[in-house]
């Protein structure tokens, strides 16, 4: 898969998740985890970095 496209999609997902209430963010990450645990881990790391 195209790494630039993957990175852009990850950035968009993180941008959307950042604006959620923490409880909603947790639920969204749980849904991502059910679909793709690796993606959920990447999103969680990106969020932790950006929200720190």
N, C-alpha and C positions, 0 to 999 in steps of 0.2 A: 504494500500500500504506500501511497505517497506520504512521506514523513512531514512535508510542509502542510498538507491537508490535515493530517492527524493532529499536528500541533495547533493549527488554527481552530479545529473543532474542540480541542481540549480547552483552549483559551476562551472560546465562546461559552462552553459549559460552565467553566469556573466563574465567568462574569455573571451568568444567570444565577448560579448558586450563591454568590456573594451577597446578593440582594434579598435573599430569603431570611426569614426569622430563623434563629438557630435550630429550633425544633423542626421546622419545615426542611431545613438544610439536611438535618440528620435523616429524616424520612426519605428525602430524595436520594441521598447517598446509599441508603439501604436498598432502594429500588435499583439503583445502578449496580450495586453489589450482587443483587439477585440475577441480573442480566449478564454482567461482565465484572467479576471481582478485580481483575487487573486494572480496568479502567477506573473503577471506584477508588482503588488505592492511589492511582495517579491523581485523580481529582482531589482526594483528601489531602495529599501532600501539597499540591498546588494551593489549595485553600488555606492550609496551615501556614504556608510561606507568606501568602498575600495578606492574611488577616493578622499576622504577628506584628 
